[in-house]
């Protein structure tokens, strides 16, 4: 199965103290075991780094540790979907046509990447946001 993980899934799976770690970590573990093909976008990698390095953890996660965790737990097991300038333009056009504003564009970028590689499941802890930006993806967007 082709599965796409958004930032909320990656952060929860990587951070053991996260309240959703137990339900998200198995998706990374199973991808590492080859039980499904995992996909993430280039933007999702950057967003995951931003979140990991700004979480109110004690001690705070250093940039070096965040980078290593992303490399070892995501990049080594997932296919990274590149977004080009035309992809960004399409997402902007879609956001405008749907009348959507603000930070939901980051979910729209992830949804576009998932569509680009025809995933069977887009995992997120925020399904409502993804359904707003990808109304036709209701049968693909799922909680873990």
N, C-alpha and C positions, 0 to 999 in steps of 0.2 A: 504494500500500500504506500502511495506517495502522500507524505504528511508534511505540512508546513507548520512551523512553530513561530509564534510572534514573540515579541519582547517579554510580555508578561509570563509566558511559559518558560522562556529561557532563564529569566531572573529567578523565578520561583524554583526551578529545577536546580540551579547552581547554588543558591543560598539555602543551606540546611535549616536555618532558623526561620525561613519564610513560612507563613501559615499554610501555603499551598504546596509546599515541597513534596509531601508524600504523594500527592496526586499528579504532580508534573514530572518528577524525577524518573519514574518508570519509562516515560516516553524517550528520554535521552538514553537511558540504559538499554532499552530494547532496540533503538536505532543502532547503537554501538554493536549490539549482538547480531545486527543484520535482519532483524525481524520486521522492519519497515524502512523505507527510504525517507530520510529527513531532509527537508529543504528550509532554508532561511534566506532572507534577502540581504544585500549589502547594507541597506539602510538599517535593518534589524540588528546587525552586528554593531553598528555605531550607536544605535539607541540603547542596546544592552550595556555597552561600555559606559555610556552616560549615566544610566540608572545605577549600575553596580558601584561606580565611583562616587555617587552622591547619596546612596542609602544611609540612613542614620544608624549604622552599625557601630558597635563598640568592640574592638577598635575599627575605625573607618577603613574600608577596603582601599588599598593603595592602587595606583594606576598599573604598576607591574603585576600585581596579583590578579586584578581584573582582566588584564590582557592575557595572562597565562590561562586563566579559567575559561575564557572565551575560546582561545586556541585549542585547548585540550578537550573541552566538553562540547564544543559546537563545531568549530572549523574542521577538526579531525574526523568528524562523523557525518557532517551534513554537506549537502550540495549547496553552494552559495549562489543565489540567483542575482546576476548583475542587472541593475536598472540603468538604462541609457537616457539621454536627454529626451528622446521621443517618449519613453515611458513616463517620465515626469510630466511632460506636456499633456499626455492622455489623462493622467491622474488629475491634473489641474482642471482640464476640461470637464471631467466627470464630476469633480467636486462642485464646480460652478453650475453644471446642469442639474445637480441634485440640491443646490442651494445650501450646501454645507460650508461651515466656516471653522477656523481655528485648528487646534491640535489634532482633530480627527483625521487630518490629512496624512498623518504618520501611519495610521491604521489603513488608510486608503493605499498608501505605497506598499505596505505589506500584502494587502489583498491583491493588488495588481501583480505583484511578484508571484503569488500563489496561483493566480489565474494563468500567468505566463507559462508556467510549467505544468498546468492542468493537474493540480493536486486533487486527491480524493478527500482530504480532510485538512482543514485549517484549524489548528488548536489555538485557543486564546482563553484568557480568564475574563475577557470583555466581549462576549459575543454580540451584545447589542450595538456596540460601536461598529463592529465589522458588518453587521447586517445593514446599518445605515449607509455604509460606503459601497457595499456589494449586495444590493437587494436580491439579486439572482443567486446568491451563494448560500442561501439558507440551508440547503441540504449538505453543504460542505463545512460550514462554520460550526465548531463544536467546542464544548468544554472538555477538559481531559477527564 
